[in-house]
């Protein structure tokens, strides 16, 4: 079975590519010279493929890489290219709480992308996924670097929401099952085996990282303000506005309703010290994380790499 992976150099796409047979896998991303909105280039990349794993997505807008452009126009192009290339199945990675008319461009464009796939006429599986973590993620990575940099850490709101983190190994197991057609439902919720508060997740990460910051609850509006500030000032923000909305809602149940995965395919690995440790990054936040430092020659290439990572990343 030949599989094309959009967003194939991003977090989820990269891990999926590593799992699949490299001789039967086509990695598609801006870094490989195939823009997500170029139907002709996508169709050429998809030629001879049986399945497209649509993993491309962003969690913040950067220049012309807007939610509308990447999620909606990109998915429209993927669907049309898949038709032209004779692809028989699309597997799409979406977000657990993607839905219409909720006031969040991220959620709404992810939902619009789902609808394009649902009405494509091509056999498909839509994976409404919660937070995925592992080496190179945006969850353990940012929390670790934050607690290594700052003596305090703010939790979101005075009534904490819950999360069900998914180890990337489990997420890839689910993707492979969907690619192989082993998931009977066309839309399913993908959630981790454990449910706990965001504060508990952060405390576990901090403990494994060897840090004991002072935790305090902060009003949701301050987290949203922090998100806007760090989107303006950081190459990869400490927290993006879309992520602030996710944390405010919680990431432990689908919206709208979608059935959970069948037993045997459902994520089962715990949010353990071992898996957290495997995802810990090196270092802390520093000057090269600030966009204002882009002008410095010694930091310019590192900044460009981080921006490319943002453009390719899946939440």
C-alpha contacts under 8 A as a table, 3 or more apart, distances in Angstrom:
res1	aa1	res2	aa2	distance
1	X	24	X	6.73
1	X	49	X	7.45
1	X	50	X	6.20
1	X	51	X	7.78
2	X	24	X	4.67
2	X	25	X	5.85
2	X	26	X	7.80
2	X	48	X	7.08
2	X	49	X	4.69
2	X	50	X	5.42
2	X	51	X	6.67
3	X	24	X	6.37
3	X	25	X	4.97
3	X	26	X	6.21
3	X	49	X	5.46
3	X	50	X	6.10
3	X	51	X	4.93
3	X	52	X	5.72
3	X	53	X	6.99
4	X	25	X	5.77
4	X	26	X	4.48
4	X	27	X	5.99
4	X	28	X	6.84
4	X	45	X	7.53
4	X	46	X	6.13
4	X	49	X	6.37
4	X	51	X	6.40
4	X	52	X	4.76
4	X	53	X	6.09
5	X	8	X	5.07
5	X	13	X	6.39
5	X	17	X	7.44
5	X	25	X	7.44
5	X	26	X	6.18
5	X	27	X	5.15
5	X	28	X	5.68
5	X	52	X	5.90
5	X	53	X	4.77
5	X	54	X	6.00
5	X	55	X	6.65
6	X	13	X	7.07
6	X	27	X	6.58
6	X	28	X	4.71
6	X	29	X	5.91
6	X	36	X	7.69
6	X	52	X	7.43
6	X	53	X	6.36
6	X	54	X	4.98
6	X	55	X	5.32
6	X	56	X	5.22
7	X	10	X	5.36
7	X	13	X	5.56
7	X	14	X	7.92
7	X	27	X	7.63
7	X	28	X	6.09
7	X	29	X	5.04
7	X	54	X	7.17
7	X	55	X	5.17
7	X	56	X	3.89
7	X	57	X	7.06
7	X	312	X	5.55
7	X	313	X	7.09
7	X	314	X	7.53
8	X	12	X	7.61
8	X	13	X	4.06
8	X	14	X	5.21
8	X	16	X	7.85
8	X	17	X	6.80
8	X	27	X	4.90
8	X	28	X	5.44
8	X	29	X	5.86
8	X	55	X	7.09
8	X	56	X	7.44
8	X	312	X	7.86
9	X	13	X	5.81
9	X	14	X	4.86
9	X	27	X	7.29
9	X	28	X	7.73
9	X	29	X	6.46
9	X	31	X	7.45
9	X	312	X	6.38
9	X	313	X	7.79
10	X	13	X	5.25
10	X	14	X	5.50
10	X	56	X	7.53
10	X	309	X	6.61
10	X	312	X	4.68
10	X	313	X	4.33
10	X	314	X	6.20
11	X	14	X	5.51
11	X	15	X	6.55
11	X	136	X	6.40
11	X	137	X	6.29
11	X	312	X	7.86
11	X	313	X	5.57
11	X	314	X	6.03
12	X	15	X	5.29
12	X	16	X	6.19
12	X	55	X	6.83
12	X	168	X	7.34
12	X	172	X	7.62
12	X	313	X	7.72
12	X	314	X	6.34
13	X	16	X	5.06
13	X	17	X	6.11
13	X	55	X	5.81
13	X	56	X	7.69
13	X	314	X	7.93
14	X	17	X	5.12
14	X	18	X	6.30
15	X	18	X	5.12
15	X	19	X	6.45
15	X	168	X	7.64
15	X	172	X	7.13
16	X	19	X	5.13
16	X	20	X	6.39
16	X	172	X	5.81
16	X	175	X	7.72
17	X	20	X	5.33
17	X	21	X	7.75
17	X	22	X	7.06
17	X	25	X	6.92
17	X	27	X	7.28
18	X	21	X	7.80
18	X	22	X	7.49
19	X	172	X	7.76
20	X	24	X	7.64
20	X	25	X	6.81
21	X	24	X	5.47
21	X	25	X	6.31
22	X	25	X	5.09
22	X	26	X	7.89
26	X	45	X	7.11
26	X	46	X	7.68
27	X	32	X	7.37
28	X	32	X	6.13
28	X	33	X	7.83
28	X	34	X	6.10
28	X	42	X	7.89
28	X	45	X	7.27
29	X	32	X	5.26
29	X	33	X	6.55
29	X	34	X	5.47
29	X	35	X	6.38
29	X	36	X	6.96
29	X	56	X	7.91
29	X	312	X	7.04
30	X	33	X	5.00
30	X	34	X	5.16
30	X	35	X	5.03
30	X	36	X	7.21
30	X	312	X	7.46
31	X	34	X	7.41
31	X	308	X	7.88
34	X	38	X	7.05
34	X	41	X	5.95
34	X	42	X	6.57
35	X	38	X	5.47
35	X	41	X	7.55
35	X	42	X	7.77
36	X	39	X	7.86
36	X	42	X	7.34
36	X	56	X	7.95
36	X	70	X	6.90
36	X	74	X	4.99
36	X	75	X	7.83
36	X	77	X	7.06
36	X	78	X	7.29
37	X	69	X	7.77
37	X	70	X	7.57
37	X	73	X	6.24
37	X	74	X	4.74
37	X	75	X	7.94
37	X	76	X	7.96
37	X	77	X	5.41
37	X	78	X	7.62
38	X	41	X	5.43
38	X	42	X	6.08
38	X	77	X	6.64
39	X	42	X	5.07
39	X	43	X	5.96
39	X	77	X	5.13
39	X	78	X	6.88
39	X	80	X	6.82
39	X	81	X	5.32
40	X	43	X	5.15
40	X	44	X	6.25
40	X	81	X	6.94
41	X	44	X	5.17
41	X	45	X	6.24
42	X	45	X	4.99
42	X	46	X	6.04
42	X	77	X	7.72
42	X	78	X	6.77
42	X	81	X	5.68
42	X	82	X	7.96
43	X	46	X	5.02
43	X	47	X	6.14
43	X	81	X	4.32
43	X	82	X	6.37
43	X	84	X	6.23
43	X	85	X	5.47
44	X	47	X	5.28
44	X	85	X	7.39
46	X	49	X	5.34
46	X	52	X	7.52
46	X	81	X	7.32
46	X	82	X	6.66
46	X	85	X	5.89
46	X	87	X	7.34
47	X	85	X	5.05
47	X	86	X	7.56
47	X	87	X	7.99
48	X	85	X	7.11
48	X	86	X	7.83
48	X	87	X	7.82
49	X	52	X	7.29
49	X	85	X	7.67
49	X	86	X	7.87
49	X	87	X	6.01
50	X	86	X	7.68
50	X	87	X	4.97
50	X	88	X	5.57
50	X	89	X	6.63
51	X	87	X	5.77
51	X	88	X	6.12
51	X	89	X	4.79
51	X	90	X	5.70
51	X	91	X	7.41
51	X	179	X	6.69
52	X	82	X	7.49
52	X	87	X	7.13
52	X	89	X	6.47
52	X	90	X	4.88
52	X	91	X	6.20
53	X	90	X	6.02
53	X	91	X	4.74
53	X	92	X	5.99
53	X	93	X	7.79
53	X	175	X	7.97
53	X	179	X	7.32
54	X	78	X	7.91
54	X	90	X	6.97
54	X	91	X	5.91
54	X	92	X	4.65
54	X	93	X	6.25
55	X	92	X	6.30
55	X	93	X	5.36
55	X	314	X	6.66
56	X	70	X	7.68
56	X	71	X	7.76
56	X	312	X	6.58
56	X	313	X	7.09
56	X	314	X	6.12
57	X	70	X	6.34
57	X	71	X	6.11
57	X	311	X	7.81
57	X	312	X	6.80
57	X	313	X	6.20
57	X	314	X	4.86
57	X	315	X	7.11
58	X	61	X	7.16
58	X	67	X	7.02
58	X	70	X	7.32
58	X	71	X	7.88
58	X	310	X	6.77
58	X	311	X	6.22
58	X	312	X	6.84
58	X	313	X	5.65
58	X	314	X	5.54
58	X	315	X	6.44
59	X	106	X	7.21
59	X	240	X	6.93
59	X	242	X	6.24
59	X	243	X	7.20
59	X	310	X	7.89
59	X	313	X	7.61
59	X	314	X	7.02
59	X	315	X	5.62
60	X	66	X	7.65
60	X	67	X	7.56
60	X	231	X	7.92
60	X	240	X	6.07
60	X	241	X	7.22
60	X	242	X	6.79
60	X	310	X	7.78
61	X	64	X	7.73
61	X	65	X	5.67
61	X	66	X	4.68
61	X	67	X	6.29
62	X	65	X	5.21
62	X	66	X	6.43
62	X	311	X	7.65
63	X	66	X	7.00
64	X	69	X	7.50
65	X	69	X	6.23
65	X	70	X	6.17
65	X	311	X	7.00
66	X	69	X	5.10
66	X	70	X	6.05
67	X	70	X	5.36
67	X	71	X	5.46
67	X	72	X	7.29
67	X	105	X	6.79
67	X	106	X	6.09
67	X	109	X	6.29
68	X	71	X	5.60
68	X	72	X	5.13
68	X	73	X	6.41
68	X	105	X	7.91
68	X	109	X	6.03
69	X	72	X	5.86
69	X	73	X	4.92
69	X	74	X	6.14
70	X	73	X	5.99
70	X	74	X	4.77
70	X	75	X	7.37
71	X	74	X	5.44
71	X	75	X	5.84
71	X	109	X	5.88
71	X	110	X	5.98
71	X	112	X	7.94
71	X	113	X	5.91
72	X	75	X	5.23
72	X	76	X	6.13
72	X	109	X	5.96
72	X	110	X	7.31
72	X	112	X	6.27
72	X	113	X	5.06
73	X	76	X	5.02
73	X	77	X	6.19
74	X	77	X	5.15
74	X	78	X	6.20
75	X	78	X	4.87
75	X	79	X	6.11
75	X	113	X	5.78
75	X	116	X	7.12
75	X	117	X	7.66
76	X	79	X	5.27
76	X	80	X	6.30
76	X	113	X	7.49
76	X	116	X	6.55
77	X	80	X	5.19
77	X	81	X	5.98
78	X	81	X	5.11
78	X	82	X	5.98
79	X	82	X	5.08
79	X	83	X	6.33
79	X	116	X	7.64
79	X	117	X	6.86
79	X	120	X	6.63
80	X	83	X	5.14
80	X	84	X	6.37
81	X	84	X	5.10
81	X	85	X	6.12
82	X	85	X	5.12
82	X	86	X	6.04
82	X	87	X	5.01
82	X	88	X	7.93
83	X	86	X	5.25
83	X	87	X	6.21
83	X	122	X	7.82
84	X	87	X	7.84
87	X	90	X	7.66
88	X	122	X	6.28
88	X	123	X	6.31
89	X	122	X	6.03
89	X	123	X	4.82
89	X	124	X	5.26
89	X	125	X	7.99
89	X	179	X	7.70
90	X	117	X	7.67
90	X	122	X	7.01
90	X	123	X	6.49
90	X	124	X	4.67
90	X	125	X	6.53
90	X	179	X	7.93
91	X	124	X	5.60
91	X	125	X	4.84
91	X	126	X	5.93
91	X	127	X	7.47
91	X	175	X	7.58
91	X	178	X	6.53
91	X	179	X	6.42
92	X	114	X	7.70
92	X	117	X	7.90
92	X	124	X	7.71
92	X	125	X	6.36
92	X	126	X	4.85
92	X	127	X	6.04
93	X	126	X	6.22
93	X	127	X	4.99
93	X	128	X	6.47
93	X	129	X	6.81
94	X	98	X	7.23
94	X	110	X	6.28
94	X	111	X	7.90
94	X	114	X	7.24
94	X	126	X	6.75
94	X	127	X	5.71
94	X	128	X	4.78
94	X	129	X	5.97
95	X	98	X	5.28
95	X	107	X	7.52
95	X	110	X	6.92
95	X	127	X	7.61
95	X	128	X	4.70
95	X	129	X	4.85
95	X	130	X	6.16
96	X	127	X	7.98
96	X	128	X	4.23
96	X	129	X	4.58
96	X	130	X	5.05
96	X	189	X	6.31
96	X	190	X	7.17
96	X	251	X	7.15
96	X	253	X	7.07
96	X	254	X	4.96
96	X	255	X	6.66
97	X	107	X	6.89
97	X	128	X	7.33
97	X	251	X	7.51
97	X	253	X	7.50
97	X	254	X	5.13
97	X	255	X	4.48
97	X	256	X	6.87
98	X	106	X	7.78
98	X	107	X	4.32
98	X	108	X	6.22
98	X	109	X	7.90
98	X	110	X	5.65
98	X	111	X	5.05
98	X	128	X	7.65
98	X	255	X	6.63
98	X	256	X	7.78
99	X	102	X	6.85
99	X	107	X	5.70
99	X	108	X	5.47
99	X	110	X	7.43
99	X	111	X	4.98
99	X	255	X	6.54
99	X	256	X	6.59
100	X	107	X	7.15
100	X	108	X	4.81
100	X	111	X	6.17
100	X	112	X	7.52
101	X	104	X	7.88
101	X	108	X	6.59
102	X	107	X	7.43
102	X	108	X	6.96
103	X	108	X	7.63
104	X	107	X	5.40
104	X	108	X	6.09
104	X	242	X	7.30
104	X	245	X	7.74
105	X	108	X	5.09
105	X	109	X	5.87
106	X	109	X	5.47
106	X	110	X	6.18
106	X	242	X	6.13
107	X	110	X	5.27
107	X	111	X	6.27
108	X	111	X	5.08
108	X	112	X	6.18
109	X	112	X	4.86
109	X	113	X	6.11
110	X	113	X	5.07
110	X	114	X	6.31
111	X	114	X	4.95
111	X	115	X	6.30
112	X	115	X	5.09
112	X	116	X	6.40
113	X	116	X	5.13
113	X	117	X	6.51
114	X	117	X	5.22
114	X	118	X	6.15
114	X	126	X	7.00
115	X	118	X	4.89
115	X	119	X	6.12
116	X	119	X	5.36
116	X	120	X	5.97
117	X	120	X	5.02
117	X	121	X	7.97
117	X	122	X	7.64
117	X	124	X	7.18
118	X	121	X	7.35
118	X	124	X	7.32
119	X	122	X	7.96
124	X	186	X	6.10
125	X	178	X	6.37
125	X	183	X	7.65
125	X	185	X	7.16
125	X	186	X	4.50
125	X	187	X	5.79
125	X	188	X	7.75
126	X	186	X	5.99
126	X	187	X	4.62
126	X	188	X	6.39
127	X	187	X	6.11
127	X	188	X	5.39
127	X	189	X	6.16
127	X	190	X	6.38
128	X	187	X	7.15
128	X	188	X	5.95
128	X	189	X	4.78
128	X	190	X	5.81
128	X	254	X	7.38
128	X	258	X	8.00
129	X	132	X	7.76
129	X	189	X	6.03
129	X	190	X	4.56
129	X	191	X	6.34
130	X	164	X	6.92
130	X	165	X	6.70
130	X	166	X	6.97
130	X	190	X	6.22
130	X	191	X	5.50
130	X	192	X	7.63
130	X	251	X	5.92
130	X	252	X	7.06
131	X	139	X	7.85
131	X	163	X	7.70
131	X	164	X	7.04
131	X	165	X	5.05
131	X	166	X	5.97
131	X	191	X	7.85
131	X	251	X	7.09
131	X	315	X	7.25
132	X	137	X	7.48
132	X	139	X	7.87
132	X	165	X	5.84
132	X	166	X	4.62
132	X	167	X	5.82
132	X	168	X	5.74
132	X	171	X	7.08
132	X	315	X	7.54
133	X	137	X	5.46
133	X	138	X	7.42
133	X	139	X	6.16
133	X	140	X	6.59
133	X	165	X	6.75
133	X	166	X	6.11
133	X	167	X	5.24
133	X	168	X	5.58
133	X	279	X	7.45
134	X	137	X	5.52
134	X	140	X	7.30
134	X	167	X	6.08
134	X	168	X	5.42
134	X	275	X	7.29
134	X	276	X	7.39
134	X	278	X	7.08
134	X	279	X	4.74
135	X	141	X	7.88
135	X	278	X	6.44
135	X	279	X	4.04
135	X	280	X	6.95
135	X	281	X	7.58
136	X	141	X	6.83
136	X	279	X	6.86
136	X	281	X	7.58
137	X	140	X	6.54
137	X	141	X	5.96
137	X	279	X	7.55
138	X	141	X	5.44
138	X	142	X	5.79
138	X	315	X	7.39
139	X	142	X	5.56
139	X	143	X	6.19
140	X	143	X	5.26
140	X	144	X	5.85
140	X	205	X	6.79
140	X	276	X	7.08
140	X	279	X	6.41
140	X	280	X	6.42
140	X	281	X	8.00
141	X	144	X	5.41
141	X	145	X	6.27
141	X	279	X	6.99
141	X	280	X	6.03
141	X	281	X	5.55
142	X	145	X	5.19
142	X	146	X	5.97
142	X	238	X	6.26
143	X	146	X	5.07
143	X	147	X	6.22
143	X	202	X	6.78
143	X	205	X	7.24
143	X	206	X	7.66
144	X	147	X	5.36
144	X	148	X	6.20
144	X	205	X	6.60
144	X	206	X	6.40
144	X	209	X	6.53
144	X	280	X	6.73
144	X	281	X	7.21
144	X	284	X	7.55
145	X	148	X	5.12
145	X	149	X	6.17
145	X	281	X	7.41
145	X	283	X	6.54
145	X	284	X	4.22
145	X	285	X	5.72
146	X	149	X	5.10
146	X	150	X	5.93
146	X	153	X	7.82
146	X	238	X	7.69
146	X	284	X	6.75
146	X	285	X	6.73
147	X	150	X	5.37
147	X	151	X	6.66
147	X	152	X	7.27
147	X	153	X	6.95
147	X	206	X	6.45
147	X	211	X	6.52
147	X	212	X	7.82
147	X	213	X	6.37
148	X	151	X	7.77
148	X	209	X	7.97
148	X	211	X	6.77
148	X	283	X	7.73
148	X	284	X	5.64
148	X	285	X	7.95
149	X	284	X	5.68
149	X	285	X	6.12
150	X	153	X	7.29
150	X	213	X	7.46
151	X	212	X	7.87
151	X	213	X	4.90
151	X	214	X	6.37
152	X	213	X	4.85
152	X	214	X	4.54
152	X	215	X	5.85
152	X	216	X	7.60
153	X	213	X	6.29
153	X	214	X	6.15
153	X	215	X	4.95
153	X	216	X	6.51
154	X	215	X	5.82
154	X	216	X	5.09
154	X	217	X	5.52
154	X	218	X	5.72
155	X	160	X	7.58
155	X	198	X	7.39
155	X	199	X	6.07
155	X	215	X	6.93
155	X	216	X	6.08
155	X	217	X	4.76
155	X	218	X	5.94
156	X	159	X	7.96
156	X	160	X	6.50
156	X	217	X	6.16
156	X	218	X	5.68
156	X	219	X	6.58
156	X	220	X	5.77
156	X	223	X	6.71
156	X	247	X	6.74
156	X	248	X	6.35
157	X	160	X	6.03
157	X	217	X	5.84
157	X	218	X	5.30
157	X	219	X	4.70
157	X	220	X	4.97
157	X	248	X	7.05
158	X	217	X	5.60
158	X	218	X	6.71
158	X	219	X	6.61
160	X	197	X	6.17
160	X	198	X	6.83
160	X	199	X	7.37
161	X	197	X	5.71
161	X	198	X	6.46
161	X	247	X	7.00
161	X	248	X	6.80
161	X	249	X	6.55
161	X	250	X	4.64
161	X	251	X	7.75
162	X	195	X	6.42
162	X	196	X	5.22
162	X	197	X	4.11
162	X	198	X	5.70
162	X	250	X	5.12
162	X	251	X	6.29
162	X	252	X	5.94
163	X	195	X	5.68
163	X	196	X	5.80
163	X	197	X	5.98
163	X	198	X	6.01
163	X	250	X	5.84
163	X	251	X	4.63
163	X	252	X	4.76
164	X	191	X	5.71
164	X	192	X	4.63
164	X	193	X	6.73
164	X	194	X	5.57
164	X	195	X	4.69
164	X	196	X	6.82
164	X	251	X	6.48
164	X	252	X	5.21
165	X	191	X	6.82
165	X	192	X	4.94
165	X	193	X	7.78
165	X	194	X	7.31
165	X	195	X	7.78
165	X	271	X	7.03
166	X	170	X	6.54
166	X	171	X	6.48
166	X	191	X	6.16
166	X	192	X	4.32
166	X	193	X	7.47
166	X	267	X	6.90
166	X	269	X	7.92
166	X	271	X	7.84
167	X	170	X	5.36
167	X	171	X	6.41
167	X	192	X	7.37
167	X	267	X	7.94
167	X	269	X	6.87
167	X	270	X	7.90
167	X	271	X	7.33
167	X	275	X	7.59
168	X	171	X	4.85
168	X	172	X	6.10
169	X	172	X	5.27
169	X	173	X	6.27
170	X	173	X	4.96
170	X	174	X	6.30
170	X	266	X	7.93
170	X	267	X	5.19
170	X	268	X	7.26
170	X	269	X	7.06
171	X	174	X	5.17
171	X	175	X	6.28
171	X	190	X	7.94
171	X	267	X	7.21
172	X	175	X	4.87
172	X	176	X	6.08
173	X	176	X	5.23
173	X	177	X	6.25
173	X	265	X	7.33
174	X	177	X	5.06
174	X	178	X	6.22
174	X	265	X	6.18
174	X	266	X	7.27
174	X	267	X	7.69
175	X	178	X	5.06
175	X	179	X	6.09
176	X	179	X	4.96
176	X	180	X	6.13
177	X	180	X	5.15
177	X	181	X	6.24
177	X	182	X	5.14
177	X	183	X	6.46
177	X	265	X	7.31
178	X	181	X	5.01
178	X	182	X	5.75
178	X	183	X	5.56
179	X	182	X	7.70
181	X	184	X	7.38
183	X	186	X	7.65
183	X	261	X	7.41
183	X	262	X	7.39
185	X	188	X	6.40
185	X	259	X	7.98
187	X	258	X	6.41
187	X	259	X	7.50
188	X	258	X	5.29
188	X	259	X	5.23
188	X	260	X	5.62
188	X	261	X	6.09
189	X	253	X	7.94
189	X	254	X	6.21
189	X	258	X	5.47
189	X	259	X	5.82
189	X	260	X	4.87
189	X	261	X	6.55
190	X	260	X	6.46
190	X	261	X	6.65
190	X	266	X	7.30
190	X	267	X	7.54
191	X	252	X	6.84
191	X	253	X	7.76
191	X	260	X	7.89
191	X	266	X	7.84
191	X	267	X	6.79
192	X	195	X	7.38
192	X	267	X	5.48
192	X	268	X	6.85
192	X	269	X	7.58
192	X	270	X	7.80
193	X	267	X	5.78
193	X	268	X	5.01
193	X	269	X	6.40
193	X	270	X	6.28
194	X	270	X	6.43
194	X	271	X	7.11
195	X	252	X	6.95
196	X	200	X	6.39
196	X	201	X	7.06
197	X	200	X	5.22
197	X	201	X	6.50
198	X	201	X	5.04
198	X	202	X	6.27
198	X	247	X	7.72
199	X	202	X	5.12
199	X	203	X	6.10
200	X	203	X	5.01
200	X	204	X	6.18
201	X	204	X	5.26
201	X	205	X	6.38
202	X	205	X	5.11
202	X	206	X	6.08
203	X	206	X	5.05
203	X	207	X	6.05
204	X	207	X	5.19
204	X	208	X	6.28
204	X	273	X	7.54
205	X	208	X	5.26
205	X	209	X	6.10
205	X	273	X	7.94
205	X	276	X	6.47
206	X	209	X	4.95
206	X	210	X	6.15
206	X	211	X	5.06
206	X	212	X	6.34
206	X	213	X	7.65
207	X	210	X	5.04
207	X	211	X	5.61
207	X	212	X	6.61
208	X	211	X	7.63
208	X	273	X	6.34
208	X	276	X	7.13
208	X	277	X	6.46
209	X	277	X	7.52
209	X	280	X	7.34
218	X	222	X	6.58
218	X	223	X	7.13
219	X	222	X	5.54
219	X	223	X	6.93
220	X	223	X	5.22
220	X	224	X	6.35
220	X	248	X	6.74
221	X	224	X	5.03
221	X	225	X	6.10
222	X	225	X	4.93
222	X	226	X	6.06
223	X	226	X	4.92
223	X	227	X	6.10
223	X	244	X	6.43
224	X	227	X	4.96
224	X	228	X	6.31
224	X	241	X	6.11
224	X	244	X	5.86
224	X	245	X	7.68
225	X	228	X	5.15
225	X	229	X	6.17
226	X	229	X	5.00
226	X	230	X	6.04
226	X	239	X	7.47
227	X	230	X	5.24
227	X	231	X	6.04
227	X	237	X	7.22
227	X	238	X	7.23
227	X	239	X	5.11
227	X	240	X	4.93
227	X	241	X	5.01
227	X	244	X	6.75
228	X	231	X	5.15
228	X	232	X	6.31
228	X	240	X	7.08
228	X	241	X	6.19
229	X	232	X	5.19
229	X	233	X	6.21
230	X	233	X	4.96
230	X	234	X	5.24
230	X	237	X	4.85
230	X	238	X	6.09
230	X	239	X	6.87
230	X	240	X	7.35
231	X	234	X	5.79
231	X	235	X	7.55
231	X	236	X	7.36
231	X	237	X	5.09
231	X	238	X	7.98
231	X	239	X	7.70
231	X	240	X	6.24
231	X	241	X	7.79
232	X	291	X	7.93
233	X	237	X	7.56
233	X	290	X	5.71
233	X	291	X	5.46
233	X	292	X	7.02
234	X	237	X	4.94
234	X	238	X	7.50
234	X	289	X	5.57
234	X	290	X	4.40
234	X	291	X	5.10
235	X	289	X	5.58
235	X	290	X	5.80
235	X	291	X	5.19
235	X	303	X	6.68
235	X	306	X	6.72
235	X	307	X	6.46
236	X	289	X	6.95
236	X	306	X	6.78
236	X	307	X	7.17
236	X	310	X	6.91
237	X	240	X	5.84
239	X	243	X	6.20
239	X	244	X	6.61
240	X	243	X	5.09
240	X	244	X	6.26
241	X	244	X	5.04
241	X	245	X	6.41
242	X	245	X	5.20
242	X	246	X	6.35
243	X	246	X	4.89
243	X	247	X	6.18
244	X	247	X	5.20
244	X	248	X	6.13
245	X	248	X	5.07
245	X	249	X	6.34
246	X	249	X	5.27
246	X	250	X	5.90
246	X	251	X	6.48
247	X	250	X	4.99
247	X	251	X	6.86
250	X	253	X	7.90
251	X	254	X	7.87
254	X	257	X	5.44
254	X	258	X	6.19
255	X	258	X	7.39
260	X	266	X	7.51
261	X	265	X	6.29
261	X	266	X	5.11
262	X	265	X	5.71
262	X	266	X	5.97
263	X	266	X	5.41
271	X	275	X	6.60
271	X	276	X	6.99
272	X	275	X	5.35
272	X	276	X	6.17
273	X	276	X	5.05
273	X	277	X	5.91
274	X	277	X	5.15
274	X	278	X	6.29
275	X	278	X	5.09
275	X	279	X	6.52
276	X	279	X	5.24
276	X	280	X	6.42
277	X	280	X	5.23
285	X	289	X	6.39
286	X	289	X	5.62
286	X	290	X	7.61
287	X	290	X	5.56
287	X	293	X	6.91
288	X	291	X	7.64
288	X	293	X	6.15
288	X	294	X	7.72
288	X	299	X	6.22
288	X	302	X	7.80
288	X	303	X	7.22
289	X	293	X	7.85
289	X	303	X	7.56
290	X	293	X	5.66
290	X	294	X	7.57
291	X	294	X	5.51
291	X	303	X	7.79
292	X	295	X	7.11
293	X	296	X	5.77
293	X	299	X	7.11
293	X	300	X	7.89
294	X	297	X	7.65
294	X	299	X	6.31
294	X	300	X	5.16
294	X	303	X	6.38
295	X	299	X	7.69
295	X	300	X	6.48
296	X	299	X	5.49
296	X	300	X	6.03
297	X	300	X	5.19
297	X	301	X	7.73
298	X	301	X	7.30
299	X	302	X	5.42
299	X	303	X	6.23
300	X	303	X	5.12
300	X	304	X	6.27
301	X	304	X	4.97
301	X	305	X	6.21
302	X	305	X	5.14
302	X	306	X	6.28
303	X	306	X	5.15
303	X	307	X	6.22
304	X	307	X	5.10
304	X	308	X	6.19
305	X	308	X	5.09
305	X	309	X	6.21
306	X	309	X	4.98
306	X	310	X	6.34
307	X	310	X	5.05
307	X	311	X	6.29
308	X	311	X	5.04
308	X	312	X	6.29
309	X	312	X	5.19
309	X	313	X	5.77
310	X	313	X	5.14
